[in-house]
Amino acid sequence: MTFQKIRLPNLNKSMAESNPNKKNEVSSKKVKQKKKTLQTPVTTPAIPAPPSPANDQNNAILQVIRDAVRIQLTTSQQKRRQVEQEMDAMVATCAEFMKSFVILGYDMEGKQIPPIICANNQQEADAIGNYLQKFLQHVIKNDGNID
């Protein structure tokens, strides 16, 4: 790929040839204007406001809130990790004694846990599904009695 230089005619050339004095006047005006814009007024630096007791109190309150949120987040992350570790341990223990299984229930705080289904292949998953259907039909027929 090659690039070509394209030269455009100088459109202001004819204007410069017609009145050369005018060009000098225009350029000198531009220089004067540039000089004027370069000059900046001198300002005094802003003096920070002295710390007020209300400002210090607000900063202290904000710091306490930040610390509380940070502690809450770290404890919730630790709790979540602990729950995941306990669930993994429970699944590993059940997997030692059963080929496939489903765990449904509530945790110690009374909250539902998401169902845990452990099946190694599609046949085991289908068998678990059929067994759950039979169990639910039995419960419905006996008005909620598991016996």
C-alpha positions in Angstrom: 0.0 0.0 0.0 1.5 3.3 -1.0 0.5 6.8 0.1 0.4 9.8 -2.2 0.9 13.4 -1.2 -1.8 15.6 -2.2 -1.1 19.3 -2.5 -3.9 21.7 -2.1 -3.7 25.2 -3.6 -3.1 28.0 -1.0 -6.5 29.7 -1.0 -5.2 32.7 0.9 -2.3 33.3 -1.6 -4.3 35.5 -3.9 -5.4 37.6 -0.9 -1.9 38.0 0.3 -0.6 39.1 -3.1 -3.3 41.7 -3.6 -2.5 43.6 -0.4 0.8 42.7 1.3 0.4 45.4 4.0 -2.9 44.0 5.2 -1.2 40.7 5.9 1.3 42.2 8.2 -1.4 44.2 10.0 -3.5 41.1 10.5 -0.5 39.0 11.7 0.6 41.8 14.1 -3.0 42.0 15.5 -3.0 38.3 16.1 0.3 38.5 17.9 -1.0 41.3 20.1 -4.1 39.3 20.9 -2.0 36.2 21.7 0.1 38.3 24.1 -3.0 39.6 25.8 -4.5 36.1 26.3 -1.3 34.8 27.7 -1.4 37.4 30.5 -3.3 36.0 33.5 -4.5 37.9 36.5 -2.7 37.2 39.7 -5.0 35.7 42.3 -4.4 34.9 45.9 -4.4 31.2 46.9 -7.5 30.0 48.6 -7.1 29.6 52.3 -8.7 26.4 53.6 -11.4 26.9 56.2 -10.3 26.2 59.7 -11.6 22.8 60.9 -14.9 23.2 62.7 -16.2 20.8 65.4 -19.2 19.9 63.3 -16.9 19.0 60.4 -14.8 16.8 62.6 -17.9 15.2 64.1 -19.3 14.4 60.6 -15.9 12.8 59.6 -15.9 10.7 62.7 -19.5 9.5 62.1 -18.6 8.7 58.5 -15.6 6.7 59.6 -17.7 4.7 62.1 -20.2 3.9 59.4 -17.4 2.8 57.0 -15.9 0.6 59.6 -19.3 -1.0 60.4 -20.0 -1.8 56.8 -16.5 -3.2 56.3 -16.9 -5.5 59.3 -20.4 -6.6 58.2 -19.1 -7.5 54.7 -16.2 -9.5 56.0 -18.3 -11.4 58.5 -20.9 -12.2 55.9 -18.2 -13.4 53.5 -16.7 -15.6 56.2 -20.1 -17.0 57.1 -20.9 -17.8 53.5 -17.6 -19.6 53.1 -18.3 -21.5 56.3 -21.7 -22.6 55.1 -20.3 -23.7 51.7 -17.6 -25.8 53.5 -20.2 -27.4 55.8 -22.5 -28.2 52.8 -19.5 -29.7 50.9 -18.7 -31.9 53.9 -22.3 -33.0 54.2 -22.5 -34.0 50.5 -19.2 -35.8 50.7 -20.4 -37.8 53.8 -23.7 -38.7 52.1 -21.9 -39.7 48.9 -19.8 -42.2 50.8 -23.0 -44.2 51.7 -25.4 -43.5 48.8 -25.1 -43.7 45.1 -27.5 -40.8 44.4 -29.5 -38.6 46.7 -31.4 -35.4 47.2 -31.2 -33.2 50.2 -34.1 -30.9 51.0 -34.6 -29.1 54.2 -34.1 -26.1 56.5 -30.9 -24.8 58.1 -30.6 -24.2 61.9 -32.0 -20.7 61.5 -35.2 -22.0 59.8 -34.3 -20.8 56.3 -34.8 -23.2 53.4 -31.7 -24.5 51.8 -31.5 -24.9 48.1 -32.0 -28.5 47.1 -28.9 -30.5 46.6 -29.1 -33.3 44.0 -26.2 -35.7 43.7 -26.4 -38.0 40.7 -23.5 -39.3 38.6 -25.4 -39.9 35.4 -28.8 -39.4 33.7 -30.2 -42.7 34.8 -29.5 -41.9 38.5 -31.1 -38.5 38.1 -34.2 -40.1 36.5 -34.4 -42.6 39.3 -34.3 -39.8 41.9 -37.0 -37.9 40.1 -39.3 -41.0 40.0 -38.7 -41.7 43.6 -39.6 -38.1 44.6 -42.8 -38.3 42.6 -43.8 -41.5 44.4 -43.0 -39.9 47.7 -45.0 -36.8 47.0 -48.0 -38.8 45.8 -47.9 -40.8 49.0 -47.8 -37.7 51.1 -50.8 -36.2 49.2 -52.9 -39.4 49.6 -52.2 -39.5 53.3 -53.1 -35.8 54.0 -49.5 -34.9 54.8 -48.6 -37.9 56.9 -45.3 -39.4 56.0 -46.0 -42.7 57.7 
